[in-house]
Amino acid sequence: MKRIASVLATATALTFVSIAPASAWGVEGHGIVGDVAAARLSPTASAEVAKLLQGEPNPTLAGVASWADEYRSTPDGAATAPWHFVNIAENDCVYAPEINGSGGANVIETIRNQSAILADKAKPADQRRDALKFLVHFVGDIEQPMHTGYAKDRGGNSVKLTYNGRSTNLHAVWDSGLLDGSSAARVAALPAPQPGSTDPAQWAQESCRIAVGAYPSSSVIGADYTAKYRPVAEAQLRLAGERLGRLLTDTLG
């Protein structure tokens, strides 16, 4: 882990103007992504995942899905904050590394970099394990639209709202406000989507297009907003799980 921290010192210099929000989807949403992905793994990939996660307190994809948020809260992991998001809305939802940062300092480049580490069986097992845990989380993050939104409002964090009678912000609404206790069952029941492109830049651009249309006209929202966007959020979770499952199968066999 110290090796990761030393690399991050350089990556931090490429951080965007804004600082990332707390956690896309929350523990529940990230766990849903992990469960969907686990059901999509090939037998070979499933066995490799089990091997890599040996010794984890909860050695499943869902069980490690929020580890990246926990790690970010530690001294060694603080510099990973930029890995959780990419602000591309100001650029018409088009990813431009020269604008949005490269070298691993955004969620797109992080998915690419960690995929390469996971695929390299010459790497130490602990590095590959951490790469797996990062990927489980960041494929979920990139499908949370506010993690691909505007730098000017910190991915919706600065958009203050009253949602169902409670003071909050737009990012928090998308993190967990739109989900409820039945979301996992509804996501599992959704038809499996076509995962489409394998390029995380394309995933971010698709997610960003949702973000730019999700700004409410009023600062007081509730049932109408939920009715419109809960199905969108749950579809994004399902898509994230499908894409993660394919990524891990392609990477691990």
Secondary structure, DSSP 8 states (H G I E B T S, - for coil): -HHHHHHHHHHHTT--SS---S-SSHHHHHHHHHHHHHTT--HHHHHHHHHHTTT-SS-STTTTTTHHHHHHTSTTTGGGGGGG----GGGTT---HHHH--TT-SHHHHHHHHHHHHH-TTS-HHHHHHHHHHHHHHHHHHTSGGGGS-TTTTTTTT-EEEETTEEEEHHHIIIIIT--TTHHHHHHHS-------S-HHHHHHHHHHHHHT---SSSEE-HHHHHHHHHHHHHHHHHHHHHHHHHHHHHH-
